């Protein structure tokens, strides 16, 4: 059995449909893997299995014209994600065609791709007529020597399997980068923690203690097909506890309900979610907490 594994960077303008495509490729089995693998400077977003191939998608923020320092850092991260990958997929929107943003990407692509294969994925094909799609395909391939062109609808799933199968054959031969069980387990715990953290942010707005983290402590698969998930919200100060719990525990109840509903929708099954709020004054100085969030503790110095 010959196994293959490699990194794939999805690049494109913001809102081109990268997240939708990623979720469609990876399926509900995995959606986010944030543990770093030393060979890439970018965050790992998801792992798709196709036959004996493991396709590891690296996170690249949308490419746009940067104005602020943060914008520049995000664009630099996107290009470095592409430069670190084995294969690059450029995603463009069928109805928007070759925008100024796509032109800028095409200008830099030869330098960044450095000889590695780049596939073109034209997304949202259901929004345009066949003849304009053909014209766009022709013009894009005249501008850059794409290894393959895929016409897809990430939302509806059209053409996504063909792209995944092609990527499976393009990633290099070698052992898998993640054990199969880890793919399914770790990321789901992290997704669940992120969902709860997001609900806390939405609920608390300005009041939110920014030094807050959520961890999934336990994930139990039940015989009836449901899952029991136990999470801890860690705070730095005792004084923050009242804010997070709310009057008579109303805030944490509302957060728990919203997070549970989103998890049920995401997993497609019943979820029993239990939240605890704990004060842990030094969590910002604990390397394990950083690892949980997919960050490098040393980078924080």
C-alpha positions as CSV (number, residue, x, y, z in Angstrom):
1,X,0.0,0.0,0.0
2,X,1.5,3.3,-1.1
3,X,0.4,6.2,1.1
4,X,0.6,9.8,0.1
5,X,0.4,13.0,2.2
6,X,1.0,16.6,1.6
7,X,0.0,20.2,2.1
8,X,-2.4,22.0,-0.1
9,X,-3.0,25.8,0.0
10,X,-6.3,27.2,-1.1
11,X,-5.7,30.8,-2.1
12,X,-8.1,33.5,-3.5
13,X,-9.8,36.7,-2.6
14,X,-11.9,37.0,0.6
15,X,-15.3,35.4,0.2
16,X,-14.2,33.4,-2.9
17,X,-15.6,30.4,-1.0
18,X,-12.4,28.8,0.5
19,X,-14.1,27.9,3.8
20,X,-17.1,26.4,2.1
21,X,-14.9,24.4,-0.2
22,X,-12.7,23.2,2.6
23,X,-15.7,22.1,4.7
24,X,-17.1,20.3,1.7
25,X,-13.8,18.5,0.9
26,X,-13.0,17.6,4.5
27,X,-16.6,16.7,5.4
28,X,-18.0,16.8,8.9
29,X,-15.3,14.3,9.9
30,X,-12.8,17.0,10.5
31,X,-13.0,20.7,10.0
32,X,-10.2,22.3,11.9
33,X,-6.8,21.0,12.9
34,X,-4.7,23.7,14.6
35,X,-1.8,21.7,15.8
36,X,1.3,22.8,14.0
37,X,3.4,20.5,11.9
38,X,7.0,21.7,11.8
39,X,7.1,21.7,8.0
40,X,4.7,24.5,7.6
41,X,4.5,28.1,8.9
42,X,0.8,28.3,8.3
43,X,-2.0,27.0,10.5
44,X,-3.4,23.7,9.6
45,X,-7.1,24.0,8.8
46,X,-8.3,20.5,7.9
47,X,-7.4,17.1,6.7
48,X,-9.2,15.2,4.0
49,X,-8.8,11.5,3.4
50,X,-9.1,10.3,-0.2
51,X,-8.2,6.6,-0.7
52,X,-4.6,6.2,0.6
53,X,-3.9,9.9,0.4
54,X,-4.0,12.4,3.3
55,X,-4.5,16.0,2.1
56,X,-3.6,18.6,4.7
57,X,-5.1,22.0,3.9
58,X,-3.1,25.0,5.2
59,X,-5.0,28.1,6.2
60,X,-4.5,31.1,4.0
61,X,-6.4,34.3,4.7
62,X,-8.1,35.9,1.7
63,X,-5.7,37.8,-0.5
64,X,-6.6,41.5,-0.8
65,X,-5.0,44.9,-1.1
66,X,-3.5,45.5,2.4
67,X,-3.9,48.9,4.1
68,X,-3.0,48.4,7.7
69,X,-0.2,46.5,9.4
70,X,-2.6,43.7,10.4
71,X,-3.8,43.4,6.7
72,X,-0.2,43.2,5.6
73,X,0.6,40.4,8.1
74,X,-2.5,38.5,6.9
75,X,-1.5,38.8,3.3
76,X,2.1,37.7,4.1
77,X,0.7,34.7,5.9
78,X,-1.4,33.8,2.9
79,X,1.5,33.9,0.5
80,X,3.8,32.0,2.9
81,X,1.1,29.4,3.2
82,X,1.1,29.0,-0.6
83,X,4.9,29.0,-0.7
84,X,5.1,26.2,1.9
85,X,2.5,23.9,0.2
86,X,3.1,21.0,-2.1
87,X,0.1,22.0,-4.3
88,X,-1.7,25.3,-4.7
89,X,-5.4,25.8,-5.6
90,X,-6.5,29.2,-6.8
91,X,-10.2,29.8,-6.2
92,X,-12.0,32.5,-8.2
93,X,-15.7,33.3,-8.4
94,X,-17.4,32.6,-11.8
95,X,-19.7,35.6,-11.7
96,X,-17.0,38.1,-10.7
97,X,-14.4,36.8,-13.2
98,X,-11.0,38.4,-13.3
99,X,-11.2,41.2,-10.8
100,X,-8.3,43.6,-9.8
101,X,-7.7,41.2,-6.9
102,X,-7.4,38.2,-9.2
103,X,-5.0,40.2,-11.4
104,X,-2.8,41.0,-8.5
105,X,-2.7,37.3,-7.5
106,X,-1.9,36.2,-11.1
107,X,1.1,38.7,-11.1
108,X,2.6,37.2,-8.0
109,X,1.7,33.6,-8.6
110,X,4.8,32.5,-10.7
111,X,7.2,33.8,-8.0
112,X,5.3,32.2,-5.1
113,X,4.4,28.9,-6.8
114,X,8.1,28.4,-7.7
115,X,7.5,25.6,-10.1
116,X,4.9,23.7,-8.1
117,X,1.6,22.7,-9.6
118,X,-1.3,25.2,-9.3
119,X,-4.8,24.2,-10.1
120,X,-7.6,26.6,-10.9
121,X,-11.0,26.2,-9.3
122,X,-13.8,28.3,-10.7
123,X,-16.4,28.5,-8.0
124,X,-20.2,29.4,-8.0
125,X,-20.6,28.1,-11.6
126,X,-24.3,27.9,-11.1
127,X,-24.4,31.7,-11.3
128,X,-23.3,32.1,-14.9
129,X,-24.0,30.8,-18.4
130,X,-21.9,28.1,-19.9
131,X,-20.4,30.4,-22.6
132,X,-19.1,33.0,-20.2
133,X,-17.6,30.1,-18.1
134,X,-15.7,28.8,-21.1
135,X,-14.4,32.3,-21.9
136,X,-13.3,32.8,-18.3
137,X,-11.5,29.4,-18.3
138,X,-9.8,30.2,-21.6
139,X,-8.6,33.6,-20.5
140,X,-7.3,32.4,-17.1
141,X,-5.4,29.6,-18.7
142,X,-3.8,32.0,-21.2
143,X,-2.7,34.1,-18.2
144,X,-1.1,31.2,-16.2
145,X,-0.2,27.6,-17.0
146,X,-2.6,25.9,-14.6
147,X,-2.0,22.2,-14.2
148,X,-5.8,21.6,-14.2
149,X,-9.0,23.6,-14.2
150,X,-12.0,22.5,-12.1
151,X,-15.5,24.0,-12.5
152,X,-17.2,23.7,-9.1
153,X,-19.9,24.8,-6.8
154,X,-18.5,24.5,-3.3
155,X,-21.9,25.1,-1.8
156,X,-23.7,22.5,-3.8
157,X,-20.8,20.1,-4.0
158,X,-20.5,20.0,-7.8
159,X,-17.0,19.1,-9.0
160,X,-15.5,19.0,-5.5
161,X,-14.9,15.3,-5.6
162,X,-13.0,15.5,-8.9
163,X,-10.8,18.2,-7.4
164,X,-10.2,16.2,-4.2
165,X,-9.3,13.1,-6.2
166,X,-6.8,15.0,-8.4
167,X,-5.2,16.5,-5.2
168,X,-5.0,13.0,-3.7
169,X,-2.8,11.9,-6.7
170,X,-0.7,15.0,-6.6
171,X,0.5,15.1,-3.0
172,X,3.9,13.3,-2.5
173,X,4.3,9.7,-1.6
174,X,5.0,9.3,2.1
175,X,3.6,8.4,5.5
176,X,0.5,10.2,6.7
177,X,1.2,13.3,8.8
178,X,-1.6,12.6,11.2
179,X,-2.9,9.4,12.7
180,X,-6.4,8.6,11.5
181,X,-8.0,8.6,14.9
182,X,-6.4,11.9,15.9
183,X,-7.9,13.5,12.8
184,X,-11.4,12.7,14.0
185,X,-10.9,13.4,17.7
186,X,-8.7,16.4,18.4
187,X,-10.1,18.8,15.8
188,X,-13.7,18.1,16.9
189,X,-12.8,19.0,20.5
190,X,-11.2,22.2,19.3
191,X,-14.1,23.1,17.1
192,X,-16.5,22.6,20.0
193,X,-14.3,24.9,22.2
194,X,-14.2,27.5,19.5
195,X,-17.9,27.5,19.1
196,X,-18.5,28.1,22.8
197,X,-15.8,30.8,22.9
198,X,-17.6,32.5,19.9
199,X,-20.9,32.4,21.7
200,X,-19.3,33.9,24.8
201,X,-17.9,36.7,22.7
202,X,-21.3,37.4,21.0
203,X,-23.1,37.4,24.3
204,X,-20.7,39.5,26.4
205,X,-19.4,42.0,23.8
206,X,-17.4,44.8,25.6
207,X,-17.7,43.1,29.0
208,X,-15.9,40.0,27.8
209,X,-12.7,39.3,29.8
210,X,-10.3,39.0,26.9
211,X,-8.1,36.7,28.9
212,X,-10.5,33.8,28.6
213,X,-10.1,30.4,27.0
214,X,-12.4,27.4,26.5
215,X,-11.2,23.8,26.6
216,X,-13.1,20.6,25.9
217,X,-12.1,18.3,28.8
218,X,-14.2,15.3,27.8
219,X,-15.9,14.0,24.8
220,X,-18.0,10.8,25.3
221,X,-19.8,9.0,22.5
222,X,-23.1,7.6,23.8
223,X,-24.8,4.4,22.7
224,X,-27.8,6.3,21.4
225,X,-25.6,8.1,18.9
226,X,-25.5,11.4,20.9
227,X,-22.3,12.9,22.4
228,X,-21.7,14.3,25.9
229,X,-19.2,17.2,25.8
230,X,-17.7,18.7,29.0
231,X,-16.0,22.0,28.7
232,X,-14.2,24.4,31.0
233,X,-14.2,28.2,30.6
234,X,-10.9,29.4,32.2
235,X,-10.7,33.0,33.5
236,X,-7.7,34.9,34.9
237,X,-9.5,36.7,37.7
238,X,-12.2,35.8,40.2
239,X,-14.0,39.0,39.5
240,X,-14.7,37.9,35.9
241,X,-16.7,34.9,37.1
242,X,-19.8,36.9,37.8
243,X,-19.7,38.4,34.3
244,X,-19.5,35.1,32.6
245,X,-22.1,33.4,34.8
246,X,-24.5,36.3,34.7
247,X,-27.5,37.0,37.0
248,X,-28.7,33.6,38.4
249,X,-26.5,31.9,35.8
250,X,-28.5,33.2,32.9
251,X,-25.5,34.2,30.7
252,X,-23.7,30.8,30.9
253,X,-27.1,29.0,30.3
254,X,-27.7,31.1,27.2
255,X,-24.2,30.5,25.9
256,X,-24.4,26.8,26.6
257,X,-27.8,26.6,24.7
258,X,-26.5,28.5,21.7
259,X,-23.2,26.5,21.5
260,X,-25.1,23.2,21.9
261,X,-27.5,24.1,19.1
262,X,-24.7,25.0,16.7
263,X,-22.8,21.8,17.6
264,X,-25.9,19.7,17.0
265,X,-26.3,21.3,13.6
266,X,-22.6,20.8,12.8
267,X,-22.5,17.2,13.9
268,X,-26.0,16.3,12.8
269,X,-26.9,14.6,16.1
270,X,-27.9,15.3,19.7
271,X,-25.3,16.9,22.0
272,X,-25.3,17.1,25.8
273,X,-23.1,20.1,26.6
274,X,-21.9,20.8,30.2
275,X,-20.0,24.0,30.9
276,X,-17.9,24.8,34.0
277,X,-16.3,28.2,34.8
278,X,-13.0,28.1,36.6
279,X,-10.5,30.7,37.6
280,X,-6.9,29.9,36.7
281,X,-4.7,33.0,37.3
282,X,-1.7,31.8,35.4
283,X,-3.2,30.2,32.3
284,X,-1.6,32.8,30.1
285,X,1.8,31.5,31.3
286,X,1.1,27.8,30.7
287,X,2.5,26.4,27.5
288,X,-0.2,23.7,27.4
289,X,-2.9,26.3,27.0
290,X,-1.1,27.7,24.0
291,X,-0.8,24.2,22.5
292,X,-4.5,23.7,23.0
293,X,-5.1,26.9,20.9
294,X,-2.7,25.8,18.2
295,X,-0.2,28.5,19.1
296,X,3.5,28.3,19.7
297,X,4.2,29.3,23.3
298,X,7.7,30.6,22.2
299,X,6.1,32.9,19.7
300,X,4.5,34.8,22.6
301,X,7.8,36.1,23.9
